[in-house]
Amino acid sequence: MKQNYTEKAAGIMAAHPYLCTFLVCTGLNPFFLGAADNIPNNVPCIFAFLILTFLSAVLIKKYKSGKISKSRSLFIGGCSFVVLLCLMKLFSYSEQKGLWYFAGGCIIVFLLYYFSDRKRFREQMNAFLILGSGFMLKLYYVLETSVYTRQHDVYVFDGDIGHAGYIEYIIQNFHVADFDIRERWQFCHPPLHHILSAAWIYINENFFLVGHSQARESMQMLTLFYSMCIMISVYKIFRYFGLKGKALYIPLAVVSFHPAFILLSGSINNDVLSAAFMAGAIVCALNWYREQSMKNILKTALCVGLGMMTKLTAALVAPPVAIIFAVVFFRNIKTDYKKLLVQFTVFLLVCAPLGLWYEIRNYVKWGVPVLYVQELDPGLLQYIGNQDFISRITDFSFSQFKSVFEQWAMWDGETYTVSGYNEFNPLVALFKTSLFGEWINEGSFKGNIFIIKTAEILFWLTVIMAAVSLICMVLMFSGDRKTEKAAVMVFFFCMIFNFYKMSYDYPFTCTMNFRYITPTVFTGALCSGIVLNRFEGRKRIAGYISGAAATVFVLCAVIIYTGLCIIE
């Protein structure tokens, strides 16, 4: 029976992983509405009922199969009922209700894992445990993080600028901007994310009768879903390259618990959806490389086009896709060139209109350049253009590492002086913001030395792991799948080049943020996994060291982000 249930569940998840994740997020939405403060009073009773129902079903089956006696099953059921009542009482007095849901969710994930057929579906269920636990940490972060906390260019929903104003404009007018988008801050972005967010808020308000503030908060359940889409795509990419055992679990754990994706899960701007489409485009392009079908190239076109309709920098995924297309075309030019040319034409006909219609519309109507980017005022305190770019990228003085959190110069209105300094080295800023964003610093933990020291361990461990990943990028090219590996590396270097170009073109501290290149997390993890896959069974020491590093990484991330949610 266990094997049957596991096989059915694994089959459904394998066939429709993104849809299943969406149903989970939307199913959880009424219980949380994106915030711990929005949790209805009857939710603990509902979850207790579901847990007891599940446990009763398990005990009844075990009793009927003769694996457990009637008295023992009644004793276990009765004890479970009493324990749940006690826990519900403790929960009602707790001020950290979100933490209870995090712990309870992890227990549920573990129970589903424990009662599954782990022998036959070992890799699938181990991956489920890793991704499920990572999901619960992200959910906890969402519950304890407001739509106004640690956001980027969001501003307020009642205003007329920023991503929040953009979403509110669509809700009120049922169309995108009908004016020169240069007049309002952040309205220059393509509208897909903002349209979906507006639809989410509108449906919650008008169909499910959710209050406006709660509907806004619940939007983080949508971004949580986007973040999990990235996790699913990463798993698919890892499996495509044949990662298994420790070579699969270790990089998957690093990606699942990576702070960059925790932060993105609660961020309501368009970064997370853009990254989700980019990861999806890589998955679809790899599938097309394996099977040149119209279905696969249409999926690739949709991911690239919709990604650009979310954020134009999603076009960075186009070069690796083009490499895959080119290799297949020249390899089969004598036999299938007509078929391939038709597919490439379909790709362009789908991708180009989706990705560029908004920019072309703005150019035709108001003369807005297609690649227009709203620039910051050089008079801002965070401006670092007065420093030579070469000196910025080559300066690794020790003073920059006294704090592992991104540094910002602060204006003291009483003394009329500036304290501190603006982070100026793109690489240093990249590492700091990849783990803590730009809003987390020592003050976020209110002087908790343990968590601050944990953050320092996580920072230096990440630096070491990134260095190892770079070495693995070179080592991984022996063996098969050279084309696919080359495509992934081109994707990585395109993002890094664009990051440095942005740092040069727009010399502000806020520009040097890892949120612009979050997919580099899984490209680096993939390289490490491929090399570790080669060592598996021959050089076990590599697996032990990698496993220990990943375990410390995960524990540090859990400590820091649960601590952040509790303290703030």
C-alpha positions as CSV (number, residue, x, y, z in Angstrom):
1,M,0.0,0.0,0.0
2,K,2.9,2.4,0.9
3,Q,4.5,1.7,-2.4
4,N,1.2,2.3,-4.2
5,Y,0.6,5.7,-2.6
6,T,4.2,6.8,-3.1
7,E,4.2,5.7,-6.7
8,K,0.9,7.6,-7.4
9,A,2.2,10.8,-5.6
10,A,5.6,10.6,-7.3
11,G,3.9,10.1,-10.7
12,I,1.6,13.1,-10.2
13,M,4.5,15.3,-9.0
14,A,6.7,14.2,-11.9
15,A,4.0,14.9,-14.4
16,H,2.8,18.3,-13.0
17,P,5.3,19.6,-10.5
18,Y,4.6,23.3,-11.1
19,L,0.9,22.9,-11.0
20,C,1.1,20.8,-7.8
21,T,3.2,23.5,-6.2
22,F,0.8,26.2,-7.3
23,L,-2.1,24.3,-5.8
24,V,-0.2,23.9,-2.5
25,C,0.5,27.6,-2.3
26,T,-3.0,28.7,-3.3
27,G,-4.4,26.0,-0.9
28,L,-2.4,27.4,2.0
29,N,-3.2,31.0,1.1
30,P,-6.6,31.1,3.0
31,F,-4.8,29.8,6.2
32,F,-2.1,32.5,6.2
33,L,-2.9,35.3,3.7
34,G,0.9,35.9,3.5
35,A,1.3,37.0,7.2
36,A,1.4,35.4,10.6
37,D,-0.9,38.2,11.9
38,N,-3.5,37.1,9.3
39,I,-3.8,33.5,10.6
40,P,-7.5,32.8,11.5
41,N,-8.1,31.4,15.0
42,N,-9.6,28.2,13.7
43,V,-6.5,27.2,11.7
44,P,-4.8,25.1,14.5
45,C,-8.0,23.1,14.9
46,I,-8.1,22.4,11.1
47,F,-4.5,21.3,11.0
48,A,-5.0,19.2,14.1
49,F,-8.0,17.5,12.5
50,L,-6.0,16.8,9.3
51,I,-3.0,15.4,11.3
52,L,-5.4,13.1,13.3
53,T,-7.2,12.0,10.2
54,F,-3.9,11.1,8.5
55,L,-2.6,9.3,11.6
56,S,-5.9,7.4,12.0
57,A,-5.7,6.2,8.4
58,V,-2.2,5.0,8.9
59,L,-3.1,3.2,12.2
60,I,-6.2,1.5,10.7
61,K,-4.2,0.2,7.7
62,K,-1.5,-1.1,10.0
63,Y,-4.1,-2.8,12.2
64,K,-5.9,-4.4,9.3
65,S,-2.6,-5.7,7.9
66,G,-1.7,-7.2,11.3
67,K,1.3,-5.1,11.8
68,I,-0.1,-3.5,15.0
69,S,-2.6,-4.6,17.7
70,K,-5.9,-2.9,18.3
71,S,-4.9,-1.8,21.8
72,R,-1.6,-0.4,20.7
73,S,-3.2,1.5,17.8
74,L,-5.8,3.0,20.2
75,F,-3.1,3.9,22.7
76,I,-1.0,5.7,20.0
77,G,-4.1,7.5,18.7
78,G,-5.2,8.6,22.2
79,C,-1.7,9.9,23.1
80,S,-1.5,11.7,19.8
81,F,-4.9,13.4,20.5
82,V,-3.8,14.5,24.0
83,V,-0.4,15.8,22.7
84,L,-2.2,17.8,20.0
85,L,-4.6,19.3,22.5
86,C,-1.6,20.4,24.7
87,L,0.2,21.8,21.7
88,M,-2.9,23.8,20.6
89,K,-3.1,25.2,24.1
90,L,0.6,26.3,24.0
91,F,0.1,27.7,20.6
92,S,-2.7,29.9,21.7
93,Y,-0.4,31.6,24.2
94,S,2.6,31.8,21.9
95,E,3.8,35.1,20.5
96,Q,5.7,33.3,17.8
97,K,2.9,31.6,15.9
98,G,4.8,31.7,12.6
99,L,7.6,29.6,14.2
100,W,5.0,27.0,15.3
101,Y,3.9,26.7,11.7
102,F,7.4,26.4,10.5
103,A,8.2,23.6,13.0
104,G,4.8,21.9,12.4
105,G,5.3,22.1,8.6
106,C,8.7,20.5,8.8
107,I,7.2,17.7,10.9
108,I,4.5,17.1,8.3
109,V,7.1,17.1,5.5
110,F,9.1,14.5,7.5
111,L,6.1,12.4,8.2
112,L,5.2,12.3,4.5
113,Y,8.8,11.3,3.8
114,Y,8.9,8.7,6.6
115,F,5.6,7.0,5.6
116,S,6.6,6.8,1.9
117,D,8.3,4.0,0.1
118,R,11.8,5.3,0.6
119,K,13.5,2.1,-0.6
120,R,12.0,2.2,-4.1
121,F,11.8,6.0,-4.5
122,R,14.9,6.9,-2.5
123,E,16.2,9.8,-4.6
124,Q,12.8,11.3,-5.3
125,M,11.8,11.2,-1.6
126,N,15.2,12.5,-0.4
127,A,14.8,15.4,-2.9
128,F,11.3,15.9,-1.6
129,L,12.6,16.2,2.0
130,I,15.2,18.7,1.0
131,L,12.9,20.9,-1.1
132,G,9.9,20.5,1.3
133,S,12.0,21.7,4.3
134,G,13.4,24.6,2.2
135,F,9.8,25.5,1.3
136,M,8.8,25.6,5.0
137,L,11.7,28.0,5.8
138,K,10.6,30.2,2.9
139,L,7.0,30.1,4.0
140,Y,8.1,31.0,7.5
141,Y,10.0,34.0,6.2
142,V,7.0,35.1,4.1
143,L,4.7,34.9,7.2
144,E,7.0,37.1,9.2
145,T,7.8,39.5,6.4
146,S,5.6,42.3,5.3
147,V,5.2,43.5,1.7
148,Y,7.0,46.6,2.9
149,T,9.9,44.9,4.7
150,R,13.2,44.4,2.9
151,Q,11.7,45.2,-0.4
152,H,13.3,46.8,-3.5
153,D,11.7,49.9,-5.2
154,V,8.2,48.8,-3.9
155,Y,7.2,52.0,-2.0
156,V,3.5,51.9,-1.0
157,F,0.3,50.6,-2.5
158,D,-1.6,53.8,-1.9
159,G,1.0,55.7,-3.9
160,D,1.6,56.1,-7.6
161,I,5.2,55.1,-8.0
162,G,7.3,52.0,-7.4
163,H,6.2,48.4,-8.0
164,A,3.3,48.7,-5.5
165,G,2.0,51.8,-7.3
166,Y,2.4,50.0,-10.6
167,I,0.3,47.0,-9.4
168,E,-2.3,49.4,-7.8
169,Y,-2.6,51.3,-11.1
170,I,-3.5,48.1,-13.0
171,I,-6.0,47.1,-10.3
172,Q,-7.7,50.5,-10.6
173,N,-7.6,51.0,-14.3
174,F,-7.6,47.4,-15.7
175,H,-4.8,48.3,-18.2
176,V,-1.1,49.1,-18.3
177,A,0.2,52.6,-18.2
178,D,-1.3,54.9,-20.9
179,F,1.3,57.6,-20.5
180,D,5.0,58.1,-20.9
181,I,6.4,55.5,-18.5
182,R,9.4,57.8,-17.7
183,E,7.1,60.0,-15.7
184,R,6.7,57.4,-12.9
185,W,9.4,55.5,-11.0
186,Q,9.6,51.8,-11.9
187,F,6.8,51.9,-14.5
188,C,9.5,51.3,-17.1
189,H,9.4,47.5,-16.3
190,P,7.5,45.1,-18.6
191,P,4.1,44.4,-17.0
192,L,3.6,40.6,-16.6
193,H,4.5,40.3,-12.9
194,H,2.5,43.4,-12.1
195,I,-0.5,42.1,-14.1
196,L,-0.4,38.8,-12.3
197,S,0.0,40.4,-8.9
198,A,-2.9,42.8,-9.7
199,A,-5.1,39.8,-10.7
200,W,-4.1,38.0,-7.5
201,I,-5.1,40.9,-5.3
202,Y,-8.3,41.6,-7.3
203,I,-9.4,37.9,-7.1
204,N,-8.7,37.7,-3.4
205,E,-10.6,40.9,-2.7
206,N,-13.6,40.4,-5.0
207,F,-14.1,36.7,-5.1
208,F,-12.8,35.5,-1.8
209,L,-13.8,38.7,0.1
210,V,-10.4,39.2,1.6
211,G,-9.7,42.7,3.0
212,H,-7.5,44.9,0.9
213,S,-4.5,44.9,3.3
214,Q,-4.7,41.1,3.7
215,A,-5.0,40.7,-0.1
216,R,-1.8,42.7,-0.5
217,E,0.0,40.6,2.0
218,S,-1.2,37.4,0.5
219,M,0.6,38.4,-2.7
220,Q,3.7,36.9,-1.1
221,M,2.2,33.5,-1.5
222,L,2.4,34.1,-5.2
223,T,6.1,35.1,-5.0
224,L,6.7,32.1,-2.8
225,F,5.3,29.9,-5.6
226,Y,7.7,31.6,-8.1
227,S,10.6,30.8,-5.8
228,M,9.5,27.2,-5.6
229,C,9.3,27.1,-9.4
230,I,13.0,27.9,-9.5
231,M,13.6,25.0,-7.1
232,I,11.7,22.6,-9.3
233,S,13.6,23.8,-12.4
234,V,16.9,23.4,-10.6
235,Y,16.0,19.8,-9.7
236,K,15.1,19.1,-13.3
237,I,18.4,20.6,-14.5
238,F,20.4,18.5,-11.9
239,R,18.6,15.4,-13.0
240,Y,19.2,16.2,-16.7
241,F,22.9,16.1,-16.0
242,G,22.6,12.8,-14.3
243,L,23.4,14.0,-10.7
244,K,22.5,11.3,-8.2
245,G,23.2,10.4,-4.6
246,K,25.3,12.9,-2.7
247,A,26.1,14.7,-6.0
248,L,22.4,15.5,-6.2
249,Y,21.5,16.1,-2.5
250,I,24.4,18.4,-1.6
251,P,24.0,21.0,-4.3
252,L,20.2,20.7,-4.1
253,A,20.3,21.5,-0.3
254,V,22.5,24.5,-0.9
255,V,20.1,25.9,-3.5
256,S,17.0,25.0,-1.5
257,F,18.2,26.8,1.6
258,H,20.2,29.6,-0.1
259,P,19.3,33.0,1.4
260,A,19.0,34.6,-2.0
261,F,15.9,32.5,-2.7
262,I,14.5,33.0,0.8
263,L,14.7,36.7,0.3
264,L,13.1,36.4,-3.2
265,S,10.2,34.4,-1.8
266,G,9.1,37.4,0.1
267,S,10.0,40.1,-2.4
268,I,7.1,41.4,-4.4
269,N,9.0,43.1,-7.2
270,N,9.6,41.3,-10.5
271,D,13.0,39.7,-9.8
272,V,11.7,36.3,-8.6
273,L,9.3,35.7,-11.6
274,S,12.1,36.8,-14.0
275,A,14.5,34.3,-12.4
276,A,11.8,31.6,-12.5
277,F,11.3,32.0,-16.3
278,M,15.1,32.0,-16.8
279,A,15.5,28.7,-15.0
280,G,12.5,27.4,-16.9
281,A,14.0,28.4,-20.2
282,I,17.2,26.4,-19.4
283,V,15.1,23.4,-18.6
284,C,13.1,23.6,-21.8
285,A,16.2,24.3,-23.9
286,L,17.9,21.2,-22.5
287,N,14.8,19.1,-23.2
288,W,14.7,20.5,-26.8
289,Y,18.4,19.5,-27.2
290,R,17.5,16.0,-26.2
291,E,14.3,15.9,-28.4
292,Q,13.8,18.5,-31.1
293,S,10.0,18.7,-30.9
294,M,7.7,21.6,-31.6
295,K,6.4,21.3,-28.1
296,N,9.8,21.7,-26.5
297,I,10.8,24.7,-28.6
298,L,7.4,26.4,-27.9
299,K,8.0,25.9,-24.2
300,T,11.4,27.5,-24.5
301,A,10.0,30.4,-26.5
302,L,7.3,31.0,-23.9
303,C,9.8,31.0,-21.0
304,V,12.2,33.4,-22.8
305,G,9.4,35.6,-24.0
306,L,7.4,35.7,-20.8
307,G,10.7,36.2,-18.9
308,M,11.4,39.3,-21.0
309,M,7.8,40.4,-20.5
310,T,8.6,40.3,-16.7
311,K,12.0,41.9,-16.8
312,L,14.0,42.7,-19.9
313,T,17.2,41.3,-18.4
314,A,15.7,37.9,-18.7
315,A,17.1,38.1,-22.3
316,L,20.4,37.0,-20.7
317,V,19.2,33.5,-21.1
318,A,19.0,33.9,-24.9
319,P,22.8,33.3,-25.6
320,P,22.9,29.9,-24.0
321,V,19.7,28.9,-25.7
322,A,21.1,30.2,-29.0
323,I,24.2,28.0,-28.5
324,I,22.1,24.9,-28.1
325,F,20.1,25.8,-31.2
326,A,23.2,26.5,-33.2
327,V,24.9,23.2,-32.3
328,V,21.8,21.2,-33.1
329,F,21.3,23.0,-36.4
330,F,24.9,22.6,-37.7
331,R,25.0,19.0,-36.5
332,N,21.8,18.2,-38.5
333,I,22.0,20.7,-41.3
334,K,22.1,18.0,-44.0
335,T,19.1,16.0,-42.7
336,D,16.7,18.2,-40.7
337,Y,17.5,21.8,-41.6
338,K,14.0,22.5,-42.9
339,K,12.3,21.1,-39.8
340,L,14.7,23.1,-37.6
341,L,14.3,26.4,-39.5
342,V,10.5,26.0,-39.1
343,Q,11.0,25.6,-35.4
344,F,13.3,28.5,-35.1
345,T,10.8,30.7,-37.0
346,V,8.1,29.6,-34.6
347,F,10.4,30.4,-31.7
348,L,11.0,34.0,-32.9
349,L,7.3,34.5,-33.8
350,V,6.3,33.6,-30.2
351,C,9.3,34.9,-28.2
352,A,9.9,38.3,-29.9
353,P,6.3,39.7,-29.6
354,L,5.9,38.5,-26.0
355,G,9.3,39.9,-24.9
356,L,9.3,43.2,-26.7
357,W,5.7,44.4,-27.3
358,Y,5.7,46.7,-24.3
359,E,9.0,48.4,-25.2
360,I,8.0,48.8,-28.8
361,R,4.6,50.2,-27.8
362,N,6.3,52.8,-25.5
363,Y,8.8,53.7,-28.3
364,V,6.1,54.2,-30.9
365,K,3.7,56.2,-28.6
366,W,6.2,58.2,-26.6
367,G,9.6,57.7,-28.0
368,V,10.9,55.8,-25.0
369,P,14.1,54.0,-26.0
370,V,13.7,50.2,-26.1
371,L,16.5,49.6,-23.6
372,Y,15.5,52.6,-21.4
373,V,16.5,52.3,-17.7
374,Q,15.5,54.9,-15.1
375,E,18.6,56.4,-13.6
376,L,19.3,57.5,-10.1
377,D,20.3,61.0,-9.1
378,P,24.2,61.3,-8.8
379,G,23.5,63.6,-5.9
380,L,22.4,60.6,-3.8
381,L,24.5,59.7,-0.8
382,Q,25.0,56.2,-2.2
383,Y,26.6,57.5,-5.4
384,I,30.1,55.9,-5.9
385,G,30.9,57.3,-9.4
386,N,33.6,59.5,-7.9
387,Q,35.8,56.4,-7.5
388,D,37.6,54.9,-10.5
389,F,36.0,51.7,-11.7
390,I,39.3,49.8,-12.0
391,S,40.2,50.7,-8.4
392,R,36.7,49.6,-7.3
393,I,36.9,46.1,-8.8
394,T,40.6,45.5,-7.7
395,D,40.4,46.8,-4.1
396,F,40.0,44.0,-1.7
397,S,41.4,45.8,1.4
398,F,40.7,44.1,4.7
399,S,38.5,47.0,5.9
400,Q,35.7,45.8,3.6
401,F,35.5,42.6,5.5
402,K,35.1,43.9,9.0
403,S,31.4,43.4,8.5
404,V,29.9,40.7,6.3
405,F,26.8,42.9,5.8
406,E,26.6,45.4,2.9
407,Q,27.8,48.9,4.0
408,W,26.0,52.2,3.4
409,A,27.1,55.7,4.2
410,M,24.8,57.3,6.7
411,W,24.0,61.0,7.1
412,D,23.8,62.4,10.6
413,G,21.4,65.2,10.7
414,E,22.5,66.4,14.1
415,T,26.3,66.7,13.5
416,Y,25.9,67.2,9.7
417,T,28.5,64.5,9.0
418,V,28.6,61.3,7.1
419,S,29.5,58.1,8.9
420,G,30.5,54.7,7.4
421,Y,31.1,54.1,3.7
422,N,29.3,52.9,0.6
423,E,30.1,49.4,-0.5
424,F,32.0,49.9,-3.8
425,N,33.6,46.6,-4.8
426,P,31.1,44.7,-7.0
427,L,32.4,41.2,-6.0
428,V,32.4,42.0,-2.3
429,A,28.9,43.4,-2.6
430,L,27.8,40.4,-4.6
431,F,28.8,38.0,-1.8
432,K,27.3,40.1,1.0
433,T,24.0,40.7,-0.7
434,S,23.7,37.1,-1.9
435,L,23.3,36.1,1.8
436,F,21.8,39.1,3.5
437,G,20.5,41.5,0.8
438,E,21.0,45.2,1.4
439,W,18.6,45.6,4.4
440,I,20.0,43.0,6.9
441,N,22.9,44.1,9.2
442,E,24.0,43.8,12.8
443,G,21.1,45.9,13.9
444,S,18.7,43.5,12.5
445,F,19.7,41.0,15.2
446,K,19.7,43.5,18.0
447,G,23.2,42.7,19.1
448,N,22.7,38.9,19.2
449,I,26.4,37.8,19.0
450,F,25.6,34.2,18.2
451,I,23.6,35.0,15.1
452,I,26.1,37.6,14.0
453,K,29.0,35.1,14.3
454,T,26.9,32.5,12.5
455,A,26.5,35.1,9.7
456,E,30.3,35.5,9.5
457,I,30.7,31.7,9.3
458,L,28.1,31.6,6.5
459,F,29.8,34.4,4.6
460,W,33.3,32.9,4.6
461,L,32.0,29.4,3.9
462,T,30.1,30.8,0.9
463,V,33.3,32.4,-0.4
464,I,35.1,29.1,-0.2
465,M,32.3,27.2,-1.8
466,A,32.1,29.8,-4.7
467,A,35.9,29.4,-5.2
468,V,35.5,25.6,-5.4
469,S,32.6,26.0,-7.8
470,L,34.8,28.1,-10.1
471,I,37.4,25.3,-10.1
472,C,34.7,22.8,-10.8
473,M,33.6,24.8,-13.9
474,V,36.9,23.9,-15.4
475,L,37.1,20.3,-14.2
476,M,33.5,19.4,-15.3
477,F,34.2,19.7,-19.0
478,S,35.7,16.3,-19.3
479,G,33.2,13.6,-20.2
480,D,29.9,13.9,-22.1
481,R,27.3,16.7,-22.4
482,K,29.9,19.3,-23.5
483,T,27.3,21.4,-25.4
484,E,24.9,21.6,-22.5
485,K,27.7,22.3,-20.1
486,A,29.0,25.1,-22.4
487,A,25.5,26.6,-22.6
488,V,25.2,26.7,-18.8
489,M,28.6,28.3,-18.5
490,V,27.8,30.9,-21.1
491,F,24.6,31.7,-19.1
492,F,26.8,32.1,-16.0
493,F,29.3,34.5,-17.6
494,C,26.6,36.5,-19.4
495,M,25.1,37.2,-16.0
496,I,28.4,38.1,-14.4
497,F,29.3,40.4,-17.3
498,N,26.0,42.1,-17.1
499,F,26.4,42.5,-13.4
500,Y,29.8,44.3,-13.8
501,K,28.5,46.3,-16.7
502,M,25.6,47.6,-14.5
503,S,28.1,48.4,-11.8
504,Y,30.1,50.5,-14.3
505,D,27.1,52.2,-16.0
506,Y,25.2,52.9,-12.9
507,P,27.7,53.5,-10.0
508,F,25.5,53.2,-7.0
509,T,25.7,50.8,-4.1
510,C,22.1,49.5,-4.7
511,T,23.1,48.5,-8.3
512,M,25.6,45.9,-6.9
513,N,23.0,43.5,-5.7
514,F,22.9,39.8,-6.1
515,R,19.2,39.8,-6.8
516,Y,20.1,40.6,-10.4
517,I,22.0,37.4,-10.9
518,T,20.4,34.8,-8.6
519,P,20.5,32.0,-11.2
520,T,24.3,31.9,-10.7
521,V,23.5,30.0,-7.5
522,F,22.3,27.0,-9.3
523,T,24.9,27.2,-12.1
524,G,27.7,27.1,-9.5
525,A,25.9,24.3,-7.6
526,L,25.5,22.3,-10.8
527,C,29.2,22.5,-11.6
528,S,30.1,21.2,-8.1
529,G,27.5,18.5,-8.4
530,I,28.9,17.3,-11.8
531,V,32.4,17.0,-10.4
532,L,31.2,15.4,-7.2
533,N,29.2,12.9,-9.4
534,R,32.5,11.9,-11.0
535,F,34.2,11.4,-7.6
536,E,31.3,9.4,-6.1
537,G,32.5,5.9,-5.1
538,R,36.2,6.7,-5.9
539,K,37.1,9.6,-3.7
540,R,34.7,9.5,-0.8
541,I,36.6,12.2,1.0
542,A,35.2,14.8,-1.5
543,G,31.7,13.7,-0.7
544,Y,32.3,13.9,3.1
545,I,33.8,17.3,2.9
546,S,31.1,18.6,0.5
547,G,28.4,17.1,2.7
548,A,29.8,18.7,5.8
549,A,30.1,22.1,4.1
550,A,26.5,21.9,2.8
551,T,25.2,20.8,6.3
552,V,26.9,23.8,7.9
553,F,25.6,26.1,5.1
554,V,22.0,24.9,5.7
555,L,22.2,25.1,9.5
556,C,23.6,28.7,9.3
557,A,20.9,29.8,6.9
558,V,18.2,28.3,9.1
559,I,19.6,29.9,12.3
560,I,20.0,33.3,10.7
561,Y,16.6,33.5,9.0
562,T,14.6,32.0,11.8
563,G,16.5,34.3,14.2
564,L,15.8,37.3,11.9
565,C,12.0,36.4,11.9
566,I,11.9,36.0,15.7
567,I,13.9,39.1,16.6
568,E,12.3,41.5,14.1
